[in-house]
Every structure is written in structure tokens, then in C-alpha cells.
Amino acid sequence: MITIKQKKATNLKTKESLYVSFPYSLDSVSKIKSLPKRHYIPATHEWEVPVAEINNVIALFSDQEINISGKVNTKVAAKVENRVMFDKVDGSDYTFKTTPYQHQIEGFNYGLAHNKFLLGDEQGLGKTKQAIDIAVSRKSQFKHTLIVCGVNGLKWNWLNEIGTHSNEKGHIIGSFINAKGEMEVGSVKDRLKDLNLIADGQSIYSKYYFLVTNVETLRDAAISKKLEDMCTNGTIGMVIIDEIHKCKNAQSQQGKAIHSLKSYYKMALTGTPLMNQPLDLYNVLKWLDVEHHSFYQFRNRYCVMGGYGGYEVVGYKNLAELRQELDNVMLRRLKSDVLDLPEKVHTTEYVEMTAKQTLLYKQVRDAIRADIDKIKVSPNPLAQLIRLRQATGWTGILSSSIAESAKMDRMVELVEDATAEGGKAIIFSNWEEVTKIAKVKLKAYNPAYITGTVKDRQKEVDKFQNDSKCKVIIGTIGAMGTGLTLTAGQTVIFLDEPWNKANKDQAEDRAHRIGTTGTVNIITIVCKDTIDERIREIVDEKGEMADMLVDGKINKADRSKMVDWLVG
């Protein structure tokens, strides 16, 4: 039980203060000490804090009853009275929409037993599914679960996964259907307007249990304040931050922004082992309410300082203690620990093109549309659409003034995750120009490289298979997609897909063949609202139609419709 009084200030430079008291516990003391302004009064066993700190006091003691003693101002009273405590959910009667693996059931039960925790499973173990099931099991307790994506393009992945693994609906904050019938995410102003309507309980939003946004949205002060209020009053009962290692810097805008999300239930997701850099843990543990020291107290406890002026981290100390603090709040499994995984795990990673990339894509699309009638009757209409596909991969192929790619940015992040525990990755593209850029982007991983112009392919294969310093092999689907054994790789990334599904299967099987010792993750990176999405549907669901179009085994009317559909 936490007791709060409000009366004249005695030790702080304010007119009035809050006086907080509680039965002694080391945890409670460390929590109250995390407030920058506080003063302990031994005679009364009370902690004096500024009245303005009421939100932080409520957040720090979110798992305990708070009692008001005497008179407090109306704002303090309202905040305490309106805070929400939720009953526990045991999950025994929960019905999974998609069948979970045993480790996912264990993750589900762990999540229900902890109101705040870090799910740190290795890539490919289904963190997203576990998070969705945990959130849905708590639906009776509050109106919304907020999902914050540390990587912008992941919000589209979440919408797809929500639809796959639950019967609930998700809504990207600030999104709407444009004149072309496509979903579009508006400006910060649109997001705030949208959020205000959600907070007001507009019936149109009642069907959306999941609210999705990206962490950059939190940089807007008005949005952060609105989300904080919705968390405080229980409208948002759970916050999930995906790729939370992107918010590890406590001094960055993103790192600071997450602390406005003071929900009762908190879940952080990452496949990157943060323990490799102890300082990276501070902001994550701080958000999860298990670390209550200042950044400098944390640094001095776990880091050895030296260098010029003594401001450089030159080593670490007390790591066993920090490891225990992390283990108290984290569940992490490796693929090698899990026995019931399938041989392949397929994932689609959606990304949003950059502004310049989008502009170039539209220019190329407009040029193709102007020539669409000739393309439809050409011997191979798909070949005429290559430029459109290349615009999603690397703009530098088509423009000397624009050299960007959202796919490349996401590829680097995925490789970082895939190699974090000593794993290796295989990167495929249809075009040598794209592989050359990927090679530059992944230079730090000492990549092997195979294209049609590489003479000694076996030398590159041996490098990837046997050299521990070589973490990546990059190549074209044509040159590296058949005949090679690349079983050292546990992750296969397609920057773009072949038209023919059989060719993709062949490429996947470079890693998944005799000699493979575990599950292989197959990741396809797709640019949202582009030809990529349409190819994905054809190749993965109706692969024979692509073959028919290439081989001329489709009638003129259907051929024309398909080309129109592909171009968009």
C-alpha cells in the first residue's frame, strides 16, 4: 500500500509537496530514489516529492494500491482515482487462432505471469505471434493495445500478423483509404486528429483492439501527451514496443519518447542480445520499470570508465548482477533450444519506400503506363516491367542523382539480428547491380560474393562455409540459386523475388538441404504498395500463373488484366 499526502513543502523549493510513504522494501526505495527531486524525512518515514511528479509516482507503483490521506488538489485526486488496476488473467480458456509451438505456449504463459517483461527470442521463433496472443487474452480488461514499431515499415507486418493470428482488427494511427483505394498514413497532424477521436471513444474505432504506430510519432509532444493520458486512464492497457533495441539510447529522441507510455502492461520485443553492451540495457530496463537509478548511477555501477578525462567506457563490472536483473524480466530462447520448429519459417518484411524512391517509382510507373499497350503484346511482358521492380530495390540503377533503398536499410538490420548469435545469412537478388550495393552495405560482415561474373564460385562458397569471419554471402538468384551448398546459413533474405516459384524454392534450398542442422528462416523484403506486393501474391499463391504469362500460355484478355494489375 502506497500512501500519498499533500501539504506545505518543507524541504523542496515549492509551495506544496506530495508526501509518499510505504512499508519498507528495497525495491520501493529504489523506485522513489529514481525521481530527480525527492527528500527523505526520517522522523515520519515519508518521501517528499514535487506535486508535479504525481504521474511518475503512479507509474512507479503501478502494481500497488495507492491511498490518499487527507486533502489533495483535484488534479492529484483525479489521477489517483482514475488509475486502473487490472485483474489477473490465467489464459487457461484462451483459444489460439493459429496453433502454437510448445515454446510459444511457454512464452504465452510467461507473458500472463508478468505485467512487464522483455521477450528476447531469437529471430524466427515467432515473437510477434506470442505478443498478439498475450495481448488478445487480456482484451476484456481494456479497450486497446498499442503497438509501437522501432522500425517504421514493421507496422504493415503487424497488421498482417494480427489478421493471421487473431480475430481482432488493427489500425495504424493516422491511416486512411485514399482515392485509389490504397491505405495511406497521413501527417503528424492526421495522427493526432485520429488519436483524439480514438481517445474520445468514437464508435468507428471501437472495432480496433490494436493500435499501431512507429516510434518516431512519439516525438510529437501532443501525441505523446495524449497517449500518456490514455495509458493512465486505462484506455490503453498494454503497450508493445517492437525492436526496442532501436530505443536503447536514453539520450536520443526515440529513447526519451517511449517513457510517455506508462501503461499497466508493458512488453518489449527484440531478437538482438542487448547484454553485449551493458549500457544498451539501461533505457529498456528503465521503461520496464525494473531499473530505478539515474543513467550515471547505472553507468558507474556497471562500467569501468577511463580514457581521456575518464569519460570513456573501457570495461565492465558487476555483470553477474546486471545479468540477474535482466533475467528477472526477460524470456529468451534460441532456435537451438527449441525442438519443435518446422524446417523452414517464411516471413514477409514490409518496408515503406523513401520519399525520393517513391517519386522515382511513380515516374517509372507513369512511363510504363504510357507504353502499356505495346507491353501487353510483347513476347515477354514481364521483362518490360524490370525497371519498375528495380526502382524498389536500388534507385541508383535508374538514376544517377538518387541512390536510396528502404530494402537495403532493412536488410542491414535483419543481418545484424541474424548474425548476433554467430549465425550467417544468405542474400539473394535478381540483379547484379543490387548485389553490388548489398556487398558495400554489408562490408563489415566480410561477405562472400557470387554472380555471373565471378569465376571461382567454389572459392566463395568455401569462404562462407568455413571462414568464421565471413557472416554473409551475397549473390544473384541466377548464379547462386542452384547447385551450391550453403548450409552454414540459417537465414535467407530475398531482396526481390524471381517470377517463378520453383526458382525461389531452389534458392531457398541452398541453405535447407542435407547438412542443415536447424530451422532456416526465409525472409522476403517487400516494398509496400508496389509491384513487389503483387509479385508476392502471384509467385507464392499462384505461381503457375506467372509461369503461364512468361510462357505465353494465357489468353489475351487475362494477359492484359494481369499486366494492368501488376503495374497498378
N, C-alpha and C positions, 0 to 999 in steps of 0.2 A: 504494500500500500504506500503510495506517494501522497504526501500532504502538502498543499500549497496555501500560503497566506499572502496577503498584500498589505503592506503598511509603509510608514515613513522609512526612507533609506537611512542607514546608519554607517555604512562603510563604502558605499558606492556614490559616485557623483551624479545622482539622480534624485528627483523629488521623492519617488516611491519605488520600492523594490518588491520582488517576489521572494518569499522565504520558503525554501523547499526542504522537507525533512523526510526521512525514510529509515526503516530498520537497517542497521549497518550491514553492508556487504561490499566486498572489494569491487565487484562489478559495478554496483550503483555509484560508488565513489569515483571510479574511473570515468564513468559516464558524465557525471556532473563536472568533473575536472576538465572535460573536453571543451566546456564553454569558455570563451576567451575572457569574459568578465564574471567572476564569481568570488565569493569570500566566505570562508567557513567561520561560524560562530560557535566556539566550543561550549559556552555556557548553556546554549539552547539546542545544540546538535542540529543546527539549521545551516543551509547554504543560501546566502543572499545573492540573487541574480537580477539583472535588469528586467523590468516588466516586458520589454520588447522581445525577450528570449522565450516567451511562452510557447511559440511554435516548436522551438528546438527542444524545450523541456518535454513537451508532449511526444515528440518523435523519439527522444532518447529512452523514454519509459513507455513505449508503445505497447509493451506486453504486460503492463501492470495497471492496476486500478489507481485512479487519481482522485483524491478527495480535496475539496475546497473547505478551508476553515476560516470562518468569519466573512467579512465583506471583501469582494474584489470588484474591479470595474467590469462593465458589461461585456467588453471585448474578451477579457480573460475568461469570464464565466461562460460565454458562448462557445469559445474554442474548446474548453474542457468538457462542457456538456454535450457538444456536437461530435466529439471524437468517437470513433466507432471501435468497439471490441467485438471480434468475431468468434463464434463458437467453433470448436474443432470439428473437422470433417475426417471420418475414418476411411472413406473410399471403398469400403467393402462391397457396396452395392453399385459401384460405378461400372458402366458398360462401355468398353472400348469400341470405337467405330472400326479401327484397324487393329488387327491382332498384334499385341506387343511381344517382343522377345523377353526372355527372363530378366535380362539386365535392365530393360525398360520398366518392367514391373517393380523391380527393386528401386529404380530411380523415382518412380511414381510414389511409392510408399515413403521414401526418404523425404520427398518434397512435401508430403502431407504432414510429416512429423516435424518439419522445420518451417517456421514462418518466414525466415530469411536465410538464404543459402546460395552457394555458388555451384552450378553444375558444370564441371570441367571435363566432361567426357571427350576422348579423342575424336577427331573428325571421322564421321561415318557411323557413329553409334546412335544417332537419332536424338540429339538434344532437343531439337525443335518439337518432335512428337511428344517427348516426355513433358516438356513445358506446357504444351497445349492440353494434354490430358490432366495435368495437375491444375491448371487454371480452370478448365471446364468443370472439374469435380467440385470447385468452390463457387460455382455460378449462383447458387442460392443465397450466398452471403452478401453480394453486392451487384451493382449494375454493370460495371465494366472492368476489364483487364487492359492495361496499357502496355503495349509492346514498343520499346524504343530500340531502333536499329543503329548500332555503332557504325555500320556500313550502309550508305544510303540506299543502294539498289536492293538490299535484303527485304525491304518492305513488301515487294512484289512476291518474293519467295514465301513470306509469311502468309500472305493472302491465299496462295495456292495450298500451302501446308495446312492451314486452318480448314479449308474446304475438304482436304483429303482425310484428315484425322479427326474431324469433329462435325457435328451438325449445326455448329454455330456459324455466325457470319462475322466477317471482319470489315473494317472501314478504315481507309487511310485518311487521316485528318487533313482536311483541305482539298480532298479529291472530288471530282465531279465528272459527269459524262459530257464530252464536248460534242460539237455539231456533227463530227464524223462517227459518233457512237463509240469513241475510244475513251478510256479512263485517263484523266489528266489530273495532276496535282498542281494546285494553284500557288499563289504567292503566300508570304507570311501573313499578309492581311486576310487572305482567304482562309488560312488555317485558324487564325484567331476567331474569325467570324463563325466558322464551323464549330470550333471548340466551345464558344459561348452558347450556341444552340444546343449542343450536347449537354453542357452543364445545366442549362435551363430545363432539361428533360423533354425536349421536343420529341413528339411521338415517332417521327420519321427515323429517329436514331435508336429507338428502343430495341430494334431488331439486331443491332450490332453489339455483341458482347465484347468483341475485341476491337480496340482502337489502336491503330498502327501509325507510327511516325518515325522520323530519323532524329538522331541526337542533335544535329545542327539546329533543328526547330527550337530546341530549348534555349538557344542563345537569346531569343527574343524575351525580354523581361515580362511583357504582358502575358505571353503564353506560359512561361514558367510559373507566374503567379496564379494563373487560372488552374493549371494542373496541380499545383500545390494545394489550392483550396479544395479541389475535387478529391484529392487524396485524403486531406484532413477530415472532410465531411463523409467519407466513405463511399462516394460515388464511384471512384476508382479504388478498388480494394486490393489490387495486385498490380505491381509493375515488374515487367520482364525487360531487362537490358541485354540484348544480344550483342556478341562481340564486345564485351565490356572492357577488354584489354585496350580498345581504342580510346577509352576514357581514363586510362591509368595515370596520366599526368595531372596531379592535383592543381597545378598552376595554369593549365590550359582552359580555354573557354568551355570545351566539352567536359573536361574533368570537373569543373566547378558547377556546370549546368545540371548534372544529374542529382545534385543534392537538394534540389527543389522537389524531388519526387519522394515524399515522405509517407508512402503507403504502409499499411499494416503488414502486407505480404510483399516480399521482395525476392526476385530471382535473377541472378546474374548468370549469363552463359558465355563460355569461352572454351575453345579447344587448344588454346595456347597456354603452356605451363608458365604461369607468372612467377613461380618460385625461382626461376633462373636469374631474375633481377629483383631482389627483395623490395627495393623502393617502389617497384611497379605494383606491389600489393597494397600499398597504403590507401590509395583512393578507393579501391574496390572494397577493402575491409571497412573503410570509413562509411561508405554508402550502405553496406550491410549491417551497420550499427554494432559491429564487434570490435572496432578499433576506435578508442576514445581519446588518444593522445594527439597533440599537435604534430604537424609534419616533421618539425625539427626534433621533437622528442622521439618520434618514431625513428628518424634517421640516426640520431645519436645512440639509440638503443641497439640498432641492428647493423650499422655501417661503421667502418673504420675510415676516418677522414684523414686526409694528408694532401700532398701536392702543394702547389703554390698557394700560400695563405691558409692552408688547411681546409680548403673548400671542395676538394675532390674526393670522391669515394674511391678508396684504394683497396678496400677489402670489406669483409662482412664478419659479423659476430652474432652470437646468441641465435643461430639459425634453427637449432632444435626447438627453441621456444617459439619462434615465428612459425615453424612448420606445424607445431601443435595448434597454434591459433588458427592457421589456415585449415588444418584437418577438421577442426571443430565445426567448420561452416561449409566445407567443400566435399562434394562427391565427385571423384574422378576415376574412370575406368579406361584402360587401354584395350585396343582390339585384341591384343594377345591374351588378355584376361577373360575375354568373352568367348564362350564355347558354341553359342547357338546362332551365330551370324550366318547369313547367306554367303554364297561365293562372290557375288557382286552386289554392290549397293549403288544404284543410279540416283543422281541428284542433278537438278537443273538450277543453275545460279543466274538469276536475272539481274541485269545492270541497266542503268539509265545512261544514255549517251551524253557526252558533254554538249554544251551549247553550240560550239563550233562544229562538233561532229554531227549534231542534229541538222545544222544548216547545210553542211555538205551532203548529208544523206538525202535531204529534201531536194537539193539541186540535181543530184544524180537521178533520183526517182522521177523528177519532172522531165528530164531529158529522155528517160526510157519511155515514159507515158506518151511523149510526143512522137515516138517511133514504134508504138506498141503494135500497130497493125502489121508491120514488116516482121517484127519479132515473132509474132504468133505463127507465121507461115514459114519461118526459117527452119532448117533441118534440125537444129538443136536449140530451142528457145531458152533453155536453162543457161547455156553458155552466154547468152546475151544479157543475163542478169548478174554476171560475175561482179561488175563494178558496184552494184548495189550491195552485194554481200561484203565486198572488200571495204566499203565505207563503214561497216560495223566493226571491222577488225582492226584496221590501222589506216587512218586518213592519209598518211604520208604517201601511200601507194598512188593516190589520186590527186593529191595537192601538194605542191612544194611549200606552201605557206601555212598549212595546217598539219600538224603531226601529233595526233592525240588518239587515245582509245580507252574507253571505260573498261573494256575487256582486259586490256593489259594491266591496268591498275588492280583489278580484282584477281587476275592471275597471280600477281606478286603476293597478294595477301593469302591466297589459297596455298601457294607453295611454301610460304612461311609456316603455315599451320601443318602442312603435310610433312615437313622435314623437321619439325620441332623435337620429335622424339627419336630422331635418327632415321626416319623414313625417306623414301625417294619418290620423285614424281616424273611422269611422262607427259610431255606437252605435244599435242597434235594441231596442225593447221593444214588447210588445203594449199596454202600459198607460201612459197619460199620467202617472199618479201616479209610476210608476217613472222615467220620463224626467225628471221634475222633480227627483227626488233625484239622478239621474245628473248633471244640469246643475249642481247645487250642488257635488257631489263633484269635478267637472272644471272648476270656475270658473277655475282658473289657466291653462287652455288656451284661454280666450276662445271658448267654444263657440257655434256656430250652433245654432238650435233650430227644429224643425218638428213640430207636432202638429195635430190637427184644429181647434184654437182659434187657431192662428197664421194671420193673414190674408195677409200678404205673404210667401209661401213663397219666391218668386224672390229676394227680398232676402237671405234666409238662405242660399240656395244660392250666390248671388254672393259672399257673405261667406266661405263655406267654400272656394269655388273660387279666389278671387282674393286674399284677405287672408292674408298670410304669418303674421300673429299668431294667426289662427284655426286651431287644430290639430285641432279635433273638431267634428263635427256630430252632434246627438242628436235622435232622433225616434221616433214610433210607426210600426210597420210599415204601419198603415192609411194614414197621411198621407204618409210618406216612402218607402214601399216600391215605388211605381210612378211612372213618368212624369218622374222627375227625373234629371239628370246630375250625378253626384258623383265624377267621375274623379280629383279631387285626392286622394282617399282610397286608400291602399294596404292598409288593414286594416279589416275589417268585423267588428264584435263583436255577437253576439246575446245579450242578457241573458235572453231566453226565446224560444222558437220559436213560429211560427204552426202551427196544426194542419195546414194544407195545405202540402205540399211545393212546389207551384207558387208560392205566395206567398213562400216563403223564397227560391226561385230568383230571383224578380222583385226582391226586396230586395237580394240579392247583386249583381245586375246593375246596380244604381245606380252601383257603382264599376267593375264589369267590363263595359265597353261601348266603342264606338268613341271613341278618345281616351285610353284606358288605355295607359300606357307600360311597364308591368311586371306582375309577378305580384301578384295580390291575395290576401291572407291572410284566410280566413273562419274566425272563431273563435266557437264556441258554448260558453257557460258553463253547466255543468250541476251541480246540487246532487246529491251522491252519496246513493243510497238514497232517492230521492224520485220523485214523478211525472215530474220532468224526464227521468230516465233512460228511462222507459217511453215518453214522448212522442218522445224522440230516436230510439228504435228504430222506432216506428211511422212517423214522418214521413220519416226518412232511408232506411229499408229497405222499408217497406210503406206508402208514402204514400197509396196508393189505399184502404187500409182505413180511414184517418182520414176520407177523403172520403166513403166509404160510410156511416160511422157518422153523420157530420154530415147527410148527405142522406137518411138512413133506408133505405139500400139494403143492409141487412144483416139476417139473420134474428134473431128474438128471443133465441134461445139464444146465438148468437155475440155479440150485442149485450150481453147480460148478463155473459158471461165477460170481454169486453173492459173493461167498466166496473169490474168487480171487480178485474181486473188493474191497471188504471190507478190505482185508489185504493190498492191494496196491502194 
